[in-house]
């Protein structure tokens, strides 16, 4: 009891100290990582500075990180400045996540606990010193979600702010566009009433049509984004072929919504089998190339939140933010089924903060009350 009371009084100091220790350790352990996937963004930044465009159109969907690297190169700032920026952005995301938890939980202790798990989520936090797209993307998704989920009304101003933010997410990583669909569903369910029903239904349907059009355009970006390849090579993990070739029926323009739909209906048996294997890889997170200790850590750290999420949803079923959390989880899962899972679980790591919120909601003593604070005050 004394520890809990002290923790509540010094919550900001405790969380800031935890964040500093975790980030300091990871920076000391990993240093600044400019190899692996970062090398292609560095090469692309150099190419852009020299020729004024990208080697392939698909790099527009990763251009936030590429432009940051290009600026660092052009003005001779060094890559350290990018790592510092990523850490500051992560610190802001941590603060915004805490503000969201405060509005989501009736008891402050659970807000602190959920934020602490967000901070010590090592697989998630490790990218802050990597020149990958993940660090900026992870932080932006939390900042965006915190802003969205604490809105208490729809205005032209905040709708424009949301659209601009989603555009930024979508050029940081392609999966950023998924937040557009989740946002449309959440706003429709949150603010639908008799007075503005016709307006919101029209806005919702228009948003879904726009989402599908944008997805179709992104599918045809070219470069390494070959959405039929995971099916042809039966990739469970991206880039890891399980067959040398596959005689599947595909549409002439496979990289399109029409092509994917055609594949699903013409190759149902293979698709269902791959869906099962990708689901196991996505939610299971375990890899045969991880150490035993690493796999045990993943089970102990993440699996309890899968279990707790179900009673958590039940406890908070009337809170419309649950719809947003479920939508994001569902969309990232479906996207994995239609493509492949990441080598290091980076796709599911995006949604782990929302799993923490759903998991800790299981400890709520009562069902959600509409009296909670939903003001945007940060």
Residue pairs with C-beta under 8 A, 6 or more apart in sequence:
4 109
7 14
7 109
7 112
8 108
8 109
8 112
11 108
11 112
14 112
14 116
15 94
15 98
15 112
15 115
15 116
15 119
18 116
18 119
18 120
19 91
19 94
19 119
22 119
22 120
22 122
22 125
23 87
23 90
23 125
23 128
26 122
26 125
26 126
26 128
26 129
27 83
27 128
27 129
30 126
30 129
30 130
31 129
32 79
32 80
32 83
32 129
32 131
33 129
33 130
33 131
33 132
34 42
34 79
34 131
36 130
36 132
37 132
38 130
38 131
38 132
41 62
41 65
41 66
41 69
41 131
41 132
41 133
42 69
42 131
44 54
44 55
44 59
44 62
44 66
45 66
45 67
45 69
45 70
45 73
46 70
46 73
47 54
47 55
48 54
48 66
48 67
48 70
49 70
49 73
49 74
54 60
54 63
54 66
55 223
56 221
56 222
56 223
56 224
57 221
57 222
57 223
58 221
58 222
58 223
58 224
58 225
59 66
59 223
60 171
60 221
61 170
61 171
61 173
61 174
61 218
61 221
61 225
62 133
62 171
62 172
62 173
62 174
63 171
63 172
64 133
64 136
64 168
64 171
64 172
65 131
65 132
65 133
65 136
65 172
68 82
68 85
68 136
69 79
69 82
69 131
71 77
72 78
72 79
72 81
72 82
79 131
82 131
83 128
83 129
83 131
86 127
86 128
86 129
86 135
86 136
86 139
87 128
87 129
89 135
89 136
89 139
89 140
89 143
90 125
90 128
90 135
90 138
90 139
92 139
92 143
93 138
93 139
93 140
93 142
93 143
94 115
94 118
94 119
94 142
95 378
96 142
96 143
96 146
96 147
96 378
97 114
97 115
97 118
97 142
97 146
97 353
98 111
98 112
98 115
99 146
99 150
99 377
99 378
100 142
100 145
100 146
100 149
100 150
100 357
101 110
101 111
101 112
101 114
101 115
101 357
102 108
102 111
102 373
103 149
103 150
103 372
103 373
103 374
104 111
104 149
104 316
104 319
104 321
104 357
104 361
104 372
105 111
105 114
105 360
105 361
105 364
106 364
106 365
106 366
106 369
106 372
107 364
107 365
110 360
110 363
110 364
113 360
114 356
114 357
114 360
117 356
118 124
118 353
118 356
119 125
121 301
121 349
121 352
121 353
121 356
123 298
123 344
123 345
123 349
124 138
124 349
124 352
124 353
127 134
127 135
127 138
127 346
128 135
129 135
133 172
133 173
134 173
134 346
134 349
136 172
137 169
137 172
137 173
137 176
137 350
138 349
138 350
140 165
140 168
140 169
140 172
140 176
141 169
141 176
141 179
141 350
142 353
144 162
144 165
144 166
144 169
144 179
145 179
145 324
145 328
145 354
146 378
147 161
147 162
147 165
147 376
148 162
148 183
148 186
148 324
149 186
149 321
149 324
149 374
150 374
150 375
150 376
150 377
150 378
151 158
151 374
151 376
152 374
152 375
152 376
153 191
154 187
154 191
162 183
166 176
166 177
166 179
166 180
166 183
168 176
169 176
169 177
169 179
170 176
170 177
170 180
170 214
170 218
174 218
174 221
174 225
175 332
175 335
175 347
175 350
177 211
177 214
177 215
177 218
178 328
178 331
178 332
178 335
179 328
180 207
180 210
180 211
180 214
181 207
181 208
181 211
181 327
181 331
182 324
182 327
182 328
182 331
183 324
184 203
184 204
184 207
184 208
184 211
185 204
185 323
185 324
185 327
186 320
186 321
186 323
186 324
186 327
187 200
187 204
188 200
188 201
188 203
188 204
189 320
189 323
190 320
190 323
191 200
192 200
192 201
212 257
215 257
216 256
216 257
218 225
219 225
219 227
219 255
219 256
219 257
219 259
219 260
220 253
220 255
220 256
222 255
225 255
226 254
226 255
227 254
227 255
227 259
227 260
227 338
227 339
228 250
228 254
228 255
228 259
228 263
229 235
230 238
230 274
230 339
230 340
231 246
231 248
231 250
231 263
231 267
231 270
231 271
231 274
232 245
232 246
232 248
232 250
233 241
233 242
233 243
233 244
233 245
233 246
234 241
234 242
234 243
234 246
234 270
234 274
235 241
235 242
235 340
236 242
236 274
236 277
236 278
236 281
236 340
236 341
237 281
237 287
237 340
237 341
237 342
237 343
238 339
238 340
238 341
238 342
238 343
239 340
239 343
240 343
246 270
248 263
248 266
248 267
248 270
249 262
249 263
249 266
249 267
250 259
250 262
250 263
250 266
251 258
251 259
251 262
251 263
252 259
253 259
254 260
254 263
260 338
263 271
264 271
274 337
275 337
278 336
278 337
278 340
278 341
279 333
279 336
279 337
281 336
281 341
282 333
282 336
282 341
282 347
282 348
283 306
283 333
283 348
285 298
285 302
285 345
285 348
286 295
286 298
286 299
287 295
287 343
287 345
290 298
298 345
302 352
302 355
304 359
305 352
305 355
305 356
305 358
305 359
306 355
308 358
308 359
308 360
308 361
308 362
309 355
309 358
309 359
309 362
310 362
311 362
312 357
312 358
312 359
312 360
312 361
312 362
312 364
313 322
313 326
313 358
313 361
315 361
315 362
315 364
315 366
315 367
315 368
316 322
316 358
316 361
316 364
316 367
316 368
317 367
317 368
318 367
318 368
318 370
319 368
319 372
322 358
325 354
325 357
325 358
328 350
328 351
328 354
329 351
329 354
329 355
332 347
332 348
332 350
332 351
335 347
336 347
336 348
341 347
341 348
